[in-house]
Amino acid sequence: MDSSPTSQTDTPGANPPREGPPPQLQPEEKNPWLLRMPLVALASAVGIIALYALSLTLTGDAQTNLWYEFASVPARFYAEPGSMYAYPNILAQAFSLVTPALLHASWLHVLTNALMTWQFGTLVARALGPGIVPASQWMLLFVVSIAAGSLLFLAIVGPNGPVSVGASGGTSGLIGAGFLLDWENRVRSPLSRQFLTLTAVFAGINALMVLAGPAVLGMEIAWQAHAGGYIAGSAMMLIFGRKMARAPAG
């Protein structure tokens, strides 16, 4: 009888592998989908809804004063300095280019802008990357687009133009920035076929909204703010995207 220690056999199944614990999910996979969204886009979308809801608590003169102080009012913007309608100083006049984004005309108006901010804002934020600096770039793009939209609106309608409110300039800027990104978050050329096609679609949708807005939406569409915001957002994305990967020409 062989007294040597029993050796292990290579027979299949004789020594089944020991099953270990199931692989652990990565921390980001454990988080609910809502928590995996870029905070800057989510907070901005929720913020404009919250501000509109808060504005509904005001009535009468308080509501009128809110619009007078924060809406885009061409008569005030073009008023002679020192007149009763003019802004108190140039800083207040500059802020008036951005403050219209804090107001909206209806629930449909604010929810549409919030949805666009959420969807395209998430796309742009993920392309810029995580961290404070990319989040600051996102916010700068959003604010500059709002201001550019207000400027183009005021330039076209003149001092006798209608009052305008909404964050549409900012959302249009995010749309323009998002259209510059391909499926791999690489920045396209503004002269690429894809971007020009998407820009034509954007312009066509705005043309339909201008024609159908009063009857279908119950309000006029400030296409000028959309156009100004779209151009500014696209330009800002090209600036921020200089260090990002470039998409092949086409």
C-alpha positions, 0 to 999 in steps of 0.5 A, spaced: 500 500 500 502 506 498 503 510 504 504 517 500 499 523 501 493 522 496 495 526 490 489 531 487 486 528 481 485 532 474 478 528 473 473 533 471 468 535 477 472 531 482 474 538 485 469 543 483 471 550 484 469 554 490 464 559 488 465 566 492 461 571 493 457 575 487 461 581 485 460 587 488 457 593 484 461 599 483 458 605 487 455 609 481 451 603 479 448 602 486 446 610 486 439 611 483 439 614 476 437 621 479 443 621 483 447 619 477 445 625 473 450 632 473 448 636 479 448 642 475 443 641 470 438 637 475 439 643 480 438 648 474 431 645 472 428 644 478 430 651 480 426 654 475 420 650 476 421 652 484 421 660 482 415 659 478 411 656 483 414 661 488 412 667 483 405 664 483 404 666 490 404 673 489 398 677 486 396 684 484 401 689 485 406 684 487 406 680 481 406 686 476 412 689 480 416 682 479 415 682 472 417 690 471 423 689 475 426 682 472 422 681 465 426 683 459 422 690 458 424 694 452 421 700 454 426 700 460 432 698 457 432 703 452 429 709 456 434 715 457 438 715 463 435 718 469 428 718 466 423 715 471 423 708 467 430 707 466 434 702 470 438 705 476 445 704 474 448 700 468 449 694 473 442 693 474 441 694 466 446 689 465 443 684 470 436 685 466 439 681 460 439 675 465 433 676 470 428 674 465 430 667 466 427 667 473 420 668 470 415 664 466 409 665 463 405 659 464 406 652 467 407 649 460 412 654 459 416 653 465 416 645 464 418 645 457 424 650 459 426 645 465 425 639 460 430 642 455 435 644 461 435 637 464 436 633 457 441 637 454 444 640 460 445 633 462 448 632 455 453 638 455 455 637 463 457 629 461 461 632 456 465 637 460 466 632 465 465 632 473 468 637 478 467 644 480 471 647 473 466 644 468 460 645 472 462 653 472 463 652 465 456 649 464 453 655 468 457 660 464 455 657 458 448 657 460 448 664 463 451 667 457 446 664 452 441 667 456 444 674 456 445 673 448 438 671 447 436 677 451 440 682 447 438 679 440 431 680 442 432 687 444 436 689 438 430 686 434 424 688 437 427 695 439 424 700 444 417 698 443 417 691 443 413 686 448 415 684 454 419 677 454 420 672 460 423 665 460 430 661 460 429 659 453 435 663 451 439 658 456 436 652 454 437 654 446 444 655 448 445 648 451 441 645 445 446 648 440 452 646 445 449 639 445 448 639 437 456 640 437 457 633 440 457 626 437 455 620 440 462 619 443 462 626 446 467 629 441 466 636 438 464 637 431 466 642 427 460 648 426 461 647 419 459 639 419 453 636 415 451 633 422 451 640 426 448 644 420 442 639 419 441 639 426 441 647 426 436 647 420 431 643 424 432 647 430 430 653 426 424 650 422 421 648 429 422 655 431 419 657 425 413 653 426 412 655 434 412 662 431 406 661 427 402 656 431 405 659 438 399 664 439 393 659 437 396 653 440 401 655 446 397 661 448 403 666 447 408 669 442 415 665 441 421 670 442 425 666 437 430 672 437 432 669 444 432 662 442 437 664 436 441 669 440 442 663 445 443 658 440 449 662 437 452 663 444 451 656 446 454 653 440 460 658 440 461 657 448 462 650 447 467 651 441 471 655 446 470 650 452 471 644 447 478 646 445 481 641 449 476 635 448 477 630 442 475 633 436 470 629 431 472 627 424 470 632 419 463 630 416 
